[in-house]
Amino acid sequence: MSKDTDRRRNPRQDVLMAAMVTPNGGQHEATILNLSRGGACVALPTDWMPGDGAPLKLFFQKDNDEPIMVHAHVARIAVDHMGLSFDPGQGTRIRDLLELTRPH
């Protein structure tokens, strides 16, 4: 199995949605570019540069409901985006997040 295949073991869903990224208590607006059960591709916020492996939380707003919060860590950093890996044990939250982004 190639390195690229291993990174993409979960099918990705292209999205374009806003989220709040909170590393170390700071808050940064971000744009989610795609999602999978295992993680997300996020455009780099203009006001923060992540460190490789940095833990963070992502908040996704659901209409007027309480936001969906997912724990993740930075898996890779590119020129204009970062790859995030969702932490284990969040099956219900991740299902809710993927449901939120599905076209209805």
N, C-alpha and C positions, 0 to 999 in steps of 0.2 A: 504494500500500500504506500502510495507516495505521500509526502508531507502535506501537499495541498489537499489531497483526498481526505486525509485524517482531520484536517481543520474543518472540513465541510461535511461532516458526517450527518448533519441535520439539514433538511431542505430549507432554503431561505425564502422569505416572503418580502418582496420589495414594498417599502412603505415610505412615506414622507410625513413625519409627524414630530411635534415638539415634545420635549421631555426636559426635566430638570435633573442635572447631574450634581451630586453632592459628595465630593471627596473631602474628608477631614473637616466636615461641618460647613464648608463653603458651598455656595450655590452658583451654578452656571447653567444658562440656557443652552440647549443642544438640539440638534436635528437628527432624528433616527432615520437611517437610510435603508436598512433592512433588518429583519428579525428572523430568528429561528428558535427552536426549543432550547438550543444551547447558548445563544448569545445574540449580539447585535453589532451592527456597523453604525458608527456614530460620527457625524461630521465634527471635527475638532472645534470646541468653543474658542472664540477669539480671545477670551480673557483668562485662559488656563491651559497649561501644557501638562498632560499626565505623565506620570512615571510608569515604566513597564512594571506590571504586576500590582499597581496601585488599587486598593479596594475602594469601592464607591457604591452609592445607591442611585438608582434611577427612579424617578417619579413620573408616572403617566397619568394625565387627568382624564377621568371618565365623566363627561358631561358635568352634572352637578353632584355626582357621587364622590365619595372619598377616593383619592388617587390610588393607583396600583403602584406599590413600591417593590422593587426587585434589587437584591444584592448582587453585585458583579465585581469583576476585577479586570484591569486592562490586560488583554492577551497580546496585543501588538499595536504598534503606533506607525502610521504612514504619514506622508506629507500633509494630507488634508483630512484624514479620518483616523479613527481608532477602532480596533476590534475588541469587543468586550465579551467575556465569558461569564455566563450566569453561574452563581454559586449553587451547589447541590442542595436538594431538599426544599425547593420552591415550586413544585409541580403545579399546585393550584394557582399561584400567582402568575406563573408563566402561561398556563392555559387561559386565564382571564385576559392577559395581555394579548395573546394571539387572537383570541375571540374579539377583542376590542378593535383590532386592525383588519379583521376580515370584512370584505364588502358585503353589505346586507341587501 
